[in-house]
């Protein structure tokens, strides 16, 4: 399991005083109000940033960090990820998982046959959709109880039920 989780990506600067627009990659952008720090994913050494101010505009979060006071200091970090430690993450409910923990899981059918590997999770309005890479093509499985029977993160295995007509799509 990854120790760090991405909560956003710096998309652009905002104004001249060092604020940035952040595209949130978390389900609840309002969680930025509770965060005191984030980690800027830069190499060779990530940097911890202190959040001074949080605003919201449309689907973006506008952040001001104590470490940056003008546009020139922050501009070079456009496109960089903002991370948090796993212990800062929101508590998950039953049958909820972080996407980063699902990617790469081996997928088997409820009949015990190898089916593929989970490659991606698509966020849709109704439910998530799992992109599973089979032996010769990709399959899309809705993340619903009828299809996803079990997720065992320790064993790195997801068990699925192939509903009638699902593979013909």
Secondary structure, DSSP 8 states (H G I E B T S, - for coil): --SEEEEEEEEEEETTTTEEEEEE-SS-GGGGGT-SEEEE--SSS-EEEEEEEEEEETTEEEEEETT--SHHHHGGGTT-EEEEEGGGS----TT---HHHHTT-EEEETTS-EEEEEEEEE--SSS-EEEEE-SSSEEEEE-STTTEEEEETTTTEEEE---TTGGG-
